[in-house]
Amino acid sequence: MKKDIHPKNYRLVAFRDVSNGFTFITRSTAPSKETIEIDGVTYPLVKIEISNTSHPFFTGKMKLIDTAGRVDRFVSKYKKYQKKKEEEK
């Protein structure tokens, strides 16, 4: 194995799923500007959009998460093609 390829600044970090509020603590090097206090201990906080508690594969429920407007952009981009297809019928 190669030496000195892994970071040495691992620390305990709290990750929070913003879709359902689930928070878990694990070791990470992820940068964070926010902190959170859990059981009297302050941890750096990293917000994530999806975790195993909200992902459709693990929950068995299909749920549309559109935090960046991707669905709206897709619909507006292909709306003209949809109209053209309907006119041809």
SEFIZA-3560 file (N, C-alpha, C; in Angstrom, 3 decimals):
REM SEFIZA-3560
<numar><xx>0.832</xx><yy>-1.188</yy><zz>0.000</zz><atom>N</atom></numar>
<numar><xx>0.000</xx><yy>0.000</yy><zz>0.000</zz><atom>CA</atom></numar>
<numar><xx>0.871</xx><yy>1.243</yy><zz>0.000</zz><atom>C</atom></numar>
<numar><xx>0.361</xx><yy>2.292</yy><zz>-0.624</zz><atom>N</atom></numar>
<numar><xx>1.087</xx><yy>3.557</yy><zz>-0.633</zz><atom>CA</atom></numar>
<numar><xx>0.986</xx><yy>4.218</yy><zz>0.734</zz><atom>C</atom></numar>
<numar><xx>2.046</xx><yy>4.870</yy><zz>1.128</zz><atom>N</atom></numar>
<numar><xx>2.056</xx><yy>5.554</yy><zz>2.413</zz><atom>CA</atom></numar>
<numar><xx>1.591</xx><yy>6.993</yy><zz>2.235</zz><atom>C</atom></numar>
<numar><xx>1.008</xx><yy>7.534</yy><zz>3.280</zz><atom>N</atom></numar>
<numar><xx>0.607</xx><yy>8.938</yy><zz>3.366</zz><atom>CA</atom></numar>
<numar><xx>-0.375</xx><yy>9.381</yy><zz>2.281</zz><atom>C</atom></numar>
<numar><xx>-1.294</xx><yy>8.498</yy><zz>1.860</zz><atom>N</atom></numar>
<numar><xx>-2.299</xx><yy>8.919</yy><zz>0.883</zz><atom>CA</atom></numar>
<numar><xx>-3.639</xx><yy>9.236</yy><zz>1.559</zz><atom>C</atom></numar>
<numar><xx>-3.820</xx><yy>8.827</yy><zz>2.793</zz><atom>N</atom></numar>
<numar><xx>-5.075</xx><yy>9.077</yy><zz>3.504</zz><atom>CA</atom></numar>
<numar><xx>-4.938</xx><yy>10.316</yy><zz>4.382</zz><atom>C</atom></numar>
<numar><xx>-6.014</xx><yy>11.115</yy><zz>4.490</zz><atom>N</atom></numar>
<numar><xx>-5.942</xx><yy>12.309</yy><zz>5.336</zz><atom>CA</atom></numar>
<numar><xx>-5.779</xx><yy>11.934</yy><zz>6.802</zz><atom>C</atom></numar>
<numar><xx>-5.158</xx><yy>12.813</yy><zz>7.548</zz><atom>N</atom></numar>
<numar><xx>-4.907</xx><yy>12.540</yy><zz>8.964</zz><atom>CA</atom></numar>
<numar><xx>-5.805</xx><yy>13.363</yy><zz>9.887</zz><atom>C</atom></numar>
<numar><xx>-6.668</xx><yy>14.198</yy><zz>9.323</zz><atom>N</atom></numar>
<numar><xx>-7.466</xx><yy>15.080</yy><zz>10.157</zz><atom>CA</atom></numar>
<numar><xx>-8.911</xx><yy>14.592</yy><zz>10.334</zz><atom>C</atom></numar>
<numar><xx>-9.107</xx><yy>13.294</yy><zz>10.527</zz><atom>N</atom></numar>
<numar><xx>-10.438</xx><yy>12.760</yy><zz>10.804</zz><atom>CA</atom></numar>
<numar><xx>-10.912</xx><yy>13.264</yy><zz>12.156</zz><atom>C</atom></numar>
<numar><xx>-12.208</xx><yy>13.576</yy><zz>12.247</zz><atom>N</atom></numar>
<numar><xx>-12.809</xx><yy>14.009</yy><zz>13.507</zz><atom>CA</atom></numar>
<numar><xx>-14.268</xx><yy>13.574</yy><zz>13.485</zz><atom>C</atom></numar>
<numar><xx>-14.925</xx><yy>13.601</yy><zz>14.633</zz><atom>N</atom></numar>
<numar><xx>-16.339</xx><yy>13.269</yy><zz>14.689</zz><atom>CA</atom></numar>
<numar><xx>-17.140</xx><yy>14.420</yy><zz>14.106</zz><atom>C</atom></numar>
<numar><xx>-18.054</xx><yy>14.101</yy><zz>13.188</zz><atom>N</atom></numar>
<numar><xx>-18.878</xx><yy>15.097</yy><zz>12.506</zz><atom>CA</atom></numar>
<numar><xx>-20.324</xx><yy>14.619</yy><zz>12.540</zz><atom>C</atom></numar>
<numar><xx>-21.265</xx><yy>15.548</yy><zz>12.754</zz><atom>N</atom></numar>
<numar><xx>-22.691</xx><yy>15.238</yy><zz>12.719</zz><atom>CA</atom></numar>
<numar><xx>-23.216</xx><yy>15.532</yy><zz>11.320</zz><atom>C</atom></numar>
<numar><xx>-23.888</xx><yy>14.551</yy><zz>10.717</zz><atom>N</atom></numar>
<numar><xx>-24.524</xx><yy>14.718</yy><zz>9.417</zz><atom>CA</atom></numar>
<numar><xx>-26.029</xx><yy>14.763</yy><zz>9.635</zz><atom>C</atom></numar>
<numar><xx>-26.714</xx><yy>15.756</yy><zz>9.051</zz><atom>N</atom></numar>
<numar><xx>-28.166</xx><yy>15.880</yy><zz>9.201</zz><atom>CA</atom></numar>
<numar><xx>-28.825</xx><yy>15.809</yy><zz>7.831</zz><atom>C</atom></numar>
<numar><xx>-29.791</xx><yy>14.896</yy><zz>7.709</zz><atom>N</atom></numar>
<numar><xx>-30.602</xx><yy>14.766</yy><zz>6.499</zz><atom>CA</atom></numar>
<numar><xx>-31.650</xx><yy>15.876</yy><zz>6.533</zz><atom>C</atom></numar>
<numar><xx>-31.573</xx><yy>16.831</yy><zz>5.608</zz><atom>N</atom></numar>
<numar><xx>-32.477</xx><yy>17.981</yy><zz>5.641</zz><atom>CA</atom></numar>
<numar><xx>-33.901</xx><yy>17.622</yy><zz>5.230</zz><atom>C</atom></numar>
<numar><xx>-34.110</xx><yy>16.474</yy><zz>4.594</zz><atom>N</atom></numar>
<numar><xx>-35.459</xx><yy>16.102</yy><zz>4.182</zz><atom>CA</atom></numar>
<numar><xx>-36.297</xx><yy>15.554</yy><zz>5.340</zz><atom>C</atom></numar>
<numar><xx>-35.651</xx><yy>14.960</yy><zz>6.352</zz><atom>N</atom></numar>
<numar><xx>-36.434</xx><yy>14.417</yy><zz>7.464</zz><atom>CA</atom></numar>
<numar><xx>-35.837</xx><yy>14.729</yy><zz>8.847</zz><atom>C</atom></numar>
<numar><xx>-34.707</xx><yy>15.410</yy><zz>8.908</zz><atom>N</atom></numar>
<numar><xx>-34.129</xx><yy>15.807</yy><zz>10.191</zz><atom>CA</atom></numar>
<numar><xx>-33.308</xx><yy>14.741</yy><zz>10.894</zz><atom>C</atom></numar>
<numar><xx>-33.115</xx><yy>13.577</yy><zz>10.284</zz><atom>N</atom></numar>
<numar><xx>-32.324</xx><yy>12.507</yy><zz>10.894</zz><atom>CA</atom></numar>
<numar><xx>-30.861</xx><yy>12.939</yy><zz>11.001</zz><atom>C</atom></numar>
<numar><xx>-30.269</xx><yy>12.761</yy><zz>12.175</zz><atom>N</atom></numar>
<numar><xx>-28.884</xx><yy>13.158</yy><zz>12.408</zz><atom>CA</atom></numar>
<numar><xx>-28.081</xx><yy>11.946</yy><zz>12.877</zz><atom>C</atom></numar>
<numar><xx>-26.892</xx><yy>11.786</yy><zz>12.309</zz><atom>N</atom></numar>
<numar><xx>-26.005</xx><yy>10.722</yy><zz>12.766</zz><atom>CA</atom></numar>
<numar><xx>-24.589</xx><yy>11.266</yy><zz>12.864</zz><atom>C</atom></numar>
<numar><xx>-23.794</xx><yy>10.636</yy><zz>13.696</zz><atom>N</atom></numar>
<numar><xx>-22.425</xx><yy>11.081</yy><zz>13.952</zz><atom>CA</atom></numar>
<numar><xx>-21.463</xx><yy>10.008</yy><zz>13.451</zz><atom>C</atom></numar>
<numar><xx>-20.448</xx><yy>10.449</yy><zz>12.722</zz><atom>N</atom></numar>
<numar><xx>-19.423</xx><yy>9.533</yy><zz>12.224</zz><atom>CA</atom></numar>
<numar><xx>-18.122</xx><yy>10.304</yy><zz>12.045</zz><atom>C</atom></numar>
<numar><xx>-17.051</xx><yy>9.592</yy><zz>11.814</zz><atom>N</atom></numar>
<numar><xx>-15.757</xx><yy>10.243</yy><zz>11.586</zz><atom>CA</atom></numar>
<numar><xx>-15.675</xx><yy>10.691</yy><zz>10.134</zz><atom>C</atom></numar>
<numar><xx>-15.185</xx><yy>11.917</yy><zz>9.915</zz><atom>N</atom></numar>
<numar><xx>-15.106</xx><yy>12.463</yy><zz>8.573</zz><atom>CA</atom></numar>
<numar><xx>-14.092</xx><yy>13.599</yy><zz>8.524</zz><atom>C</atom></numar>
<numar><xx>-13.701</xx><yy>13.948</yy><zz>7.300</zz><atom>N</atom></numar>
<numar><xx>-12.850</xx><yy>15.119</yy><zz>7.079</zz><atom>CA</atom></numar>
<numar><xx>-13.632</xx><yy>16.217</yy><zz>6.380</zz><atom>C</atom></numar>
<numar><xx>-14.946</xx><yy>16.047</yy><zz>6.236</zz><atom>N</atom></numar>
<numar><xx>-15.785</xx><yy>17.016</yy><zz>5.517</zz><atom>CA</atom></numar>
<numar><xx>-15.735</xx><yy>18.380</yy><zz>6.203</zz><atom>C</atom></numar>
<numar><xx>-15.526</xx><yy>19.454</yy><zz>5.417</zz><atom>N</atom></numar>
<numar><xx>-15.474</xx><yy>20.795</yy><zz>6.019</zz><atom>CA</atom></numar>
<numar><xx>-16.869</xx><yy>21.274</yy><zz>6.415</zz><atom>C</atom></numar>
<numar><xx>-16.945</xx><yy>22.090</yy><zz>7.457</zz><atom>N</atom></numar>
<numar><xx>-18.226</xx><yy>22.593</yy><zz>7.923</zz><atom>CA</atom></numar>
<numar><xx>-18.048</xx><yy>23.936</yy><zz>8.609</zz><atom>C</atom></numar>
<numar><xx>-18.997</xx><yy>24.849</yy><zz>8.375</zz><atom>N</atom></numar>
<numar><xx>-18.985</xx><yy>26.146</yy><zz>9.044</zz><atom>CA</atom></numar>
<numar><xx>-19.973</xx><yy>26.176</yy><zz>10.200</zz><atom>C</atom></numar>
<numar><xx>-20.907</xx><yy>25.221</yy><zz>10.226</zz><atom>N</atom></numar>
<numar><xx>-21.928</xx><yy>25.167</yy><zz>11.268</zz><atom>CA</atom></numar>
<numar><xx>-21.572</xx><yy>24.119</yy><zz>12.310</zz><atom>C</atom></numar>
<numar><xx>-22.144</xx><yy>24.286</yy><zz>13.512</zz><atom>N</atom></numar>
<numar><xx>-21.958</xx><yy>23.304</yy><zz>14.578</zz><atom>CA</atom></numar>
<numar><xx>-23.320</xx><yy>22.957</yy><zz>15.161</zz><atom>C</atom></numar>
<numar><xx>-23.361</xx><yy>21.832</yy><zz>15.861</zz><atom>N</atom></numar>
<numar><xx>-24.571</xx><yy>21.384</yy><zz>16.524</zz><atom>CA</atom></numar>
<numar><xx>-24.165</xx><yy>20.745</yy><zz>17.847</zz><atom>C</atom></numar>
<numar><xx>-25.016</xx><yy>20.897</yy><zz>18.849</zz><atom>N</atom></numar>
<numar><xx>-24.738</xx><yy>20.291</yy><zz>20.152</zz><atom>CA</atom></numar>
<numar><xx>-25.649</xx><yy>19.089</yy><zz>20.340</zz><atom>C</atom></numar>
<numar><xx>-25.036</xx><yy>17.944</yy><zz>20.595</zz><atom>N</atom></numar>
<numar><xx>-25.766</xx><yy>16.704</yy><zz>20.825</zz><atom>CA</atom></numar>
<numar><xx>-25.257</xx><yy>16.102</yy><zz>22.124</zz><atom>C</atom></numar>
<numar><xx>-26.153</xx><yy>15.904</yy><zz>23.079</zz><atom>N</atom></numar>
<numar><xx>-25.816</xx><yy>15.335</yy><zz>24.390</zz><atom>CA</atom></numar>
<numar><xx>-24.685</xx><yy>16.108</yy><zz>25.066</zz><atom>C</atom></numar>
<numar><xx>-24.699</xx><yy>17.430</yy><zz>24.927</zz><atom>N</atom></numar>
<numar><xx>-23.710</xx><yy>18.269</yy><zz>25.583</zz><atom>CA</atom></numar>
<numar><xx>-22.371</xx><yy>18.365</yy><zz>24.878</zz><atom>C</atom></numar>
<numar><xx>-22.242</xx><yy>17.745</yy><zz>23.734</zz><atom>N</atom></numar>
<numar><xx>-20.995</xx><yy>17.781</yy><zz>22.972</zz><atom>CA</atom></numar>
<numar><xx>-21.246</xx><yy>18.536</yy><zz>21.668</zz><atom>C</atom></numar>
<numar><xx>-20.351</xx><yy>19.445</yy><zz>21.297</zz><atom>N</atom></numar>
<numar><xx>-20.487</xx><yy>20.220</yy><zz>20.074</zz><atom>CA</atom></numar>
<numar><xx>-19.728</xx><yy>19.538</yy><zz>18.938</zz><atom>C</atom></numar>
<numar><xx>-20.442</xx><yy>19.336</yy><zz>17.814</zz><atom>N</atom></numar>
<numar><xx>-19.873</xx><yy>18.694</yy><zz>16.632</zz><atom>CA</atom></numar>
<numar><xx>-20.004</xx><yy>19.629</yy><zz>15.425</zz><atom>C</atom></numar>
<numar><xx>-19.093</xx><yy>19.543</yy><zz>14.463</zz><atom>N</atom></numar>
<numar><xx>-19.315</xx><yy>20.241</yy><zz>13.190</zz><atom>CA</atom></numar>
<numar><xx>-20.538</xx><yy>19.620</yy><zz>12.507</zz><atom>C</atom></numar>
<numar><xx>-21.363</xx><yy>20.433</yy><zz>11.846</zz><atom>N</atom></numar>
<numar><xx>-22.592</xx><yy>19.948</yy><zz>11.211</zz><atom>CA</atom></numar>
<numar><xx>-22.469</xx><yy>20.032</yy><zz>9.698</zz><atom>C</atom></numar>
<numar><xx>-22.750</xx><yy>18.905</yy><zz>9.025</zz><atom>N</atom></numar>
<numar><xx>-22.783</xx><yy>18.850</yy><zz>7.570</zz><atom>CA</atom></numar>
<numar><xx>-24.202</xx><yy>18.457</yy><zz>7.183</zz><atom>C</atom></numar>
<numar><xx>-24.855</xx><yy>19.289</yy><zz>6.363</zz><atom>N</atom></numar>
<numar><xx>-26.214</xx><yy>19.005</yy><zz>5.926</zz><atom>CA</atom></numar>
<numar><xx>-26.170</xx><yy>18.253</yy><zz>4.606</zz><atom>C</atom></numar>
<numar><xx>-26.958</xx><yy>17.163</yy><zz>4.540</zz><atom>N</atom></numar>
<numar><xx>-27.023</xx><yy>16.352</yy><zz>3.339</zz><atom>CA</atom></numar>
<numar><xx>-28.469</xx><yy>16.297</yy><zz>2.857</zz><atom>C</atom></numar>
<numar><xx>-28.662</xx><yy>16.125</yy><zz>1.561</zz><atom>N</atom></numar>
<numar><xx>-30.006</xx><yy>16.127</yy><zz>0.997</zz><atom>CA</atom></numar>
<numar><xx>-30.703</xx><yy>14.779</yy><zz>1.111</zz><atom>C</atom></numar>
<numar><xx>-29.932</xx><yy>13.709</yy><zz>1.151</zz><atom>N</atom></numar>
<numar><xx>-30.545</xx><yy>12.387</yy><zz>1.196</zz><atom>CA</atom></numar>
<numar><xx>-29.637</xx><yy>11.432</yy><zz>1.970</zz><atom>C</atom></numar>
<numar><xx>-30.253</xx><yy>10.550</yy><zz>2.739</zz><atom>N</atom></numar>
<numar><xx>-29.499</xx><yy>9.544</yy><zz>3.496</zz><atom>CA</atom></numar>
<numar><xx>-30.249</xx><yy>8.224</yy><zz>3.401</zz><atom>C</atom></numar>
<numar><xx>-29.787</xx><yy>7.228</yy><zz>4.123</zz><atom>N</atom></numar>
<numar><xx>-30.462</xx><yy>5.936</yy><zz>4.076</zz><atom>CA</atom></numar>
<numar><xx>-31.872</xx><yy>5.999</yy><zz>4.663</zz><atom>C</atom></numar>
<numar><xx>-32.184</xx><yy>7.021</yy><zz>5.471</zz><atom>N</atom></numar>
<numar><xx>-33.526</xx><yy>7.137</yy><zz>6.049</zz><atom>CA</atom></numar>
<numar><xx>-34.512</xx><yy>7.824</yy><zz>5.110</zz><atom>C</atom></numar>
<numar><xx>-34.032</xx><yy>8.414</yy><zz>4.017</zz><atom>N</atom></numar>
<numar><xx>-34.937</xx><yy>9.077</yy><zz>3.086</zz><atom>CA</atom></numar>
<numar><xx>-34.783</xx><yy>8.604</yy><zz>1.646</zz><atom>C</atom></numar>
<numar><xx>-33.816</xx><yy>7.742</yy><zz>1.368</zz><atom>N</atom></numar>
<numar><xx>-33.594</xx><yy>7.263</yy><zz>0.002</zz><atom>CA</atom></numar>
<numar><xx>-34.654</xx><yy>6.224</yy><zz>-0.366</zz><atom>C</atom></numar>
<numar><xx>-35.263</xx><yy>6.338</yy><zz>-1.553</zz><atom>N</atom></numar>
<numar><xx>-36.320</xx><yy>5.402</yy><zz>-1.951</zz><atom>CA</atom></numar>
<numar><xx>-35.891</xx><yy>3.938</yy><zz>-1.947</zz><atom>C</atom></numar>
<numar><xx>-34.643</xx><yy>3.646</yy><zz>-2.230</zz><atom>N</atom></numar>
<numar><xx>-34.183</xx><yy>2.253</yy><zz>-2.226</zz><atom>CA</atom></numar>
<numar><xx>-34.316</xx><yy>1.637</yy><zz>-0.840</zz><atom>C</atom></numar>
<numar><xx>-33.989</xx><yy>2.394</yy><zz>0.201</zz><atom>N</atom></numar>
<numar><xx>-34.025</xx><yy>1.870</yy><zz>1.563</zz><atom>CA</atom></numar>
<numar><xx>-35.405</xx><yy>1.979</yy><zz>2.196</zz><atom>C</atom></numar>
<numar><xx>-36.194</xx><yy>2.984</yy><zz>1.814</zz><atom>N</atom></numar>
<numar><xx>-37.505</xx><yy>3.183</yy><zz>2.432</zz><atom>CA</atom></numar>
<numar><xx>-38.613</xx><yy>2.446</yy><zz>1.704</zz><atom>C</atom></numar>
<numar><xx>-38.405</xx><yy>2.144</yy><zz>0.418</zz><atom>N</atom></numar>
<numar><xx>-39.444</xx><yy>1.480</yy><zz>-0.360</zz><atom>CA</atom></numar>
<numar><xx>-40.512</xx><yy>2.440</yy><zz>-0.843</zz><atom>C</atom></numar>
<numar><xx>-40.355</xx><yy>3.719</yy><zz>-0.607</zz><atom>N</atom></numar>
<numar><xx>-41.330</xx><yy>4.725</yy><zz>-1.017</zz><atom>CA</atom></numar>
<numar><xx>-40.680</xx><yy>5.637</yy><zz>-2.047</zz><atom>C</atom></numar>
<numar><xx>-41.395</xx><yy>5.877</yy><zz>-3.124</zz><atom>N</atom></numar>
<numar><xx>-40.904</xx><yy>6.808</yy><zz>-4.134</zz><atom>CA</atom></numar>
<numar><xx>-41.287</xx><yy>8.217</yy><zz>-3.699</zz><atom>C</atom></numar>
<numar><xx>-40.314</xx><yy>9.084</yy><zz>-3.646</zz><atom>N</atom></numar>
<numar><xx>-40.545</xx><yy>10.451</yy><zz>-3.224</zz><atom>CA</atom></numar>
<numar><xx>-39.702</xx><yy>11.350</yy><zz>-4.113</zz><atom>C</atom></numar>
<numar><xx>-40.315</xx><yy>12.385</yy><zz>-4.651</zz><atom>N</atom></numar>
<numar><xx>-39.605</xx><yy>13.297</yy><zz>-5.532</zz><atom>CA</atom></numar>
<numar><xx>-38.931</xx><yy>14.377</yy><zz>-4.701</zz><atom>C</atom></numar>
<numar><xx>-37.617</xx><yy>14.443</yy><zz>-4.781</zz><atom>N</atom></numar>
<numar><xx>-36.852</xx><yy>15.478</yy><zz>-4.089</zz><atom>CA</atom></numar>
<numar><xx>-36.244</xx><yy>16.363</yy><zz>-5.156</zz><atom>C</atom></numar>
<numar><xx>-36.676</xx><yy>17.598</yy><zz>-5.213</zz><atom>N</atom></numar>
<numar><xx>-36.210</xx><yy>18.520</yy><zz>-6.243</zz><atom>CA</atom></numar>
<numar><xx>-35.702</xx><yy>19.782</yy><zz>-5.565</zz><atom>C</atom></numar>
<numar><xx>-34.481</xx><yy>19.737</yy><zz>-5.087</zz><atom>N</atom></numar>
<numar><xx>-33.938</xx><yy>20.886</yy><zz>-4.373</zz><atom>CA</atom></numar>
<numar><xx>-33.280</xx><yy>21.882</yy><zz>-5.303</zz><atom>C</atom></numar>
<numar><xx>-32.950</xx><yy>21.473</yy><zz>-6.508</zz><atom>N</atom></numar>
<numar><xx>-32.240</xx><yy>22.369</yy><zz>-7.414</zz><atom>CA</atom></numar>
<numar><xx>-33.089</xx><yy>22.796</yy><zz>-8.601</zz><atom>C</atom></numar>
<numar><xx>-34.375</xx><yy>22.457</yy><zz>-8.625</zz><atom>N</atom></numar>
<numar><xx>-35.239</xx><yy>22.841</yy><zz>-9.728</zz><atom>CA</atom></numar>
<numar><xx>-35.006</xx><yy>22.043</yy><zz>-10.998</zz><atom>C</atom></numar>
<numar><xx>-34.434</xx><yy>20.863</yy><zz>-10.872</zz><atom>N</atom></numar>
<numar><xx>-34.105</xx><yy>20.063</yy><zz>-12.050</zz><atom>CA</atom></numar>
<numar><xx>-35.358</xx><yy>19.625</yy><zz>-12.799</zz><atom>C</atom></numar>
<numar><xx>-36.409</xx><yy>19.279</yy><zz>-12.063</zz><atom>N</atom></numar>
<numar><xx>-37.633</xx><yy>18.832</yy><zz>-12.710</zz><atom>CA</atom></numar>
<numar><xx>-38.256</xx><yy>19.978</yy><zz>-13.497</zz><atom>C</atom></numar>
<numar><xx>-38.297</xx><yy>21.167</yy><zz>-12.915</zz><atom>N</atom></numar>
<numar><xx>-38.856</xx><yy>22.330</yy><zz>-13.607</zz><atom>CA</atom></numar>
<numar><xx>-38.077</xx><yy>22.650</yy><zz>-14.870</zz><atom>C</atom></numar>
<numar><xx>-36.765</xx><yy>22.575</yy><zz>-14.804</zz><atom>N</atom></numar>
<numar><xx>-35.945</xx><yy>22.841</yy><zz>-15.988</zz><atom>CA</atom></numar>
<numar><xx>-36.208</xx><yy>21.806</yy><zz>-17.076</zz><atom>C</atom></numar>
<numar><xx>-36.350</xx><yy>20.541</yy><zz>-16.682</zz><atom>N</atom></numar>
<numar><xx>-36.623</xx><yy>19.477</yy><zz>-17.647</zz><atom>CA</atom></numar>
<numar><xx>-37.968</xx><yy>19.704</yy><zz>-18.326</zz><atom>C</atom></numar>
<numar><xx>-38.990</xx><yy>20.005</yy><zz>-17.539</zz><atom>N</atom></numar>
<numar><xx>-40.326</xx><yy>20.218</yy><zz>-18.088</zz><atom>CA</atom></numar>
<numar><xx>-40.341</xx><yy>21.402</yy><zz>-19.044</zz><atom>C</atom></numar>
<numar><xx>-39.720</xx><yy>22.510</yy><zz>-18.657</zz><atom>N</atom></numar>
<numar><xx>-39.727</xx><yy>23.681</yy><zz>-19.529</zz><atom>CA</atom></numar>
<numar><xx>-38.908</xx><yy>23.442</yy><zz>-20.793</zz><atom>C</atom></numar>
<numar><xx>-37.826</xx><yy>22.679</yy><zz>-20.689</zz><atom>N</atom></numar>
<numar><xx>-36.962</xx><yy>22.422</yy><zz>-21.837</zz><atom>CA</atom></numar>
<numar><xx>-37.673</xx><yy>21.572</yy><zz>-22.887</zz><atom>C</atom></numar>
<numar><xx>-38.445</xx><yy>20.599</yy><zz>-22.458</zz><atom>N</atom></numar>
<numar><xx>-39.067</xx><yy>19.674</yy><zz>-23.389</zz><atom>CA</atom></numar>
<numar><xx>-40.542</xx><yy>19.961</yy><zz>-23.634</zz><atom>C</atom></numar>
<numar><xx>-41.038</xx><yy>21.077</yy><zz>-23.132</zz><atom>N</atom></numar>
<numar><xx>-42.434</xx><yy>21.435</yy><zz>-23.345</zz><atom>CA</atom></numar>
<numar><xx>-42.720</xx><yy>21.661</yy><zz>-24.824</zz><atom>C</atom></numar>
<numar><xx>-41.790</xx><yy>22.321</yy><zz>-25.536</zz><atom>N</atom></numar>
<numar><xx>-42.024</xx><yy>22.594</yy><zz>-26.960</zz><atom>CA</atom></numar>
<numar><xx>-42.072</xx><yy>21.303</yy><zz>-27.773</zz><atom>C</atom></numar>
<numar><xx>-41.282</xx><yy>20.300</yy><zz>-27.408</zz><atom>N</atom></numar>
<numar><xx>-41.322</xx><yy>19.022</yy><zz>-28.104</zz><atom>CA</atom></numar>
<numar><xx>-42.636</xx><yy>18.292</yy><zz>-27.845</zz><atom>C</atom></numar>
<numar><xx>-43.144</xx><yy>18.432</yy><zz>-26.651</zz><atom>N</atom></numar>
<numar><xx>-44.404</xx><yy>17.796</yy><zz>-26.293</zz><atom>CA</atom></numar>
<numar><xx>-45.551</xx><yy>18.432</yy><zz>-27.089</zz><atom>C</atom></numar>
<numar><xx>-45.549</xx><yy>19.764</yy><zz>-27.224</zz><atom>N</atom></numar>
<numar><xx>-46.584</xx><yy>20.454</yy><zz>-27.998</zz><atom>CA</atom></numar>
<numar><xx>-46.523</xx><yy>20.035</yy><zz>-29.458</zz><atom>C</atom></numar>
<numar><xx>-45.314</xx><yy>19.949</yy><zz>-30.002</zz><atom>N</atom></numar>
<numar><xx>-45.130</xx><yy>19.564</yy><zz>-31.413</zz><atom>CA</atom></numar>
<numar><xx>-45.664</xx><yy>18.149</yy><zz>-31.652</zz><atom>C</atom></numar>
<numar><xx>-45.423</xx><yy>17.257</yy><zz>-30.721</zz><atom>N</atom></numar>
<numar><xx>-45.870</xx><yy>15.880</yy><zz>-30.831</zz><atom>CA</atom></numar>
<numar><xx>-47.402</xx><yy>15.801</yy><zz>-30.789</zz><atom>C</atom></numar>
<numar><xx>-48.030</xx><yy>16.633</yy><zz>-29.937</zz><atom>N</atom></numar>
<numar><xx>-49.476</xx><yy>16.643</yy><zz>-29.829</zz><atom>CA</atom></numar>
<numar><xx>-50.115</xx><yy>17.215</yy><zz>-31.081</zz><atom>C</atom></numar>
<numar><xx>-49.473</xx><yy>18.199</yy><zz>-31.722</zz><atom>N</atom></numar>
<numar><xx>-50.005</xx><yy>18.798</yy><zz>-32.949</zz><atom>CA</atom></numar>
<numar><xx>-49.976</xx><yy>17.825</yy><zz>-34.107</zz><atom>C</atom></numar>
<numar><xx>-48.997</xx><yy>16.929</yy><zz>-34.131</zz><atom>N</atom></numar>
<numar><xx>-48.874</xx><yy>15.959</yy><zz>-35.198</zz><atom>CA</atom></numar>
<numar><xx>-49.978</xx><yy>14.904</yy><zz>-35.149</zz><atom>C</atom></numar>
<numar><xx>-50.552</xx><yy>14.697</yy><zz>-33.998</zz><atom>N</atom></numar>
<numar><xx>-51.592</xx><yy>13.648</yy><zz>-33.840</zz><atom>CA</atom></numar>
<numar><xx>-52.903</xx><yy>14.062</yy><zz>-34.399</zz><atom>C</atom></numar>
//
